[in-house]
């Protein structure tokens, strides 16, 4: 008896089966994220103009720590602000700050906005 056919897309992969990238053949989840470099203190907007489509925010990685460099991330939909990540200080290079447990992405519905404080280091923000 032949085994099951290979899934047409990663969404059709059975639970417990690791999907393969159709181009490279590499094993993985098939998710690719955009990233933004955040290296100044203040307020900024990522994903400008995506308020009708929204997107997915995966989290942050500290590239350099600065001095007391902290970040909070928000989903701003019209006049409503929802906090995705509470104010978190970069304590070590490589520190990962996830939007949810296990690094699962969180859908944002409006603009992805960040607020940073302290002497700037650098965060890479992963989103799509």
Secondary structure as GFF3:
##gff-version 3
##sequence-region A 1 128
A	DSSP	three_ten_helix	10	12	.	.	.	ID=ss1
A	DSSP	beta_strand	34	38	.	.	.	ID=ss2
A	DSSP	beta_strand	42	46	.	.	.	ID=ss3
A	DSSP	beta_strand	55	64	.	.	.	ID=ss4
A	DSSP	beta_strand	67	77	.	.	.	ID=ss5
A	DSSP	beta_strand	80	89	.	.	.	ID=ss6
A	DSSP	beta_strand	96	98	.	.	.	ID=ss7
A	DSSP	three_ten_helix	101	103	.	.	.	ID=ss8
A	DSSP	beta_strand	106	108	.	.	.	ID=ss9
A	DSSP	beta_strand	111	119	.	.	.	ID=ss10
A	DSSP	beta_strand	122	127	.	.	.	ID=ss11
###
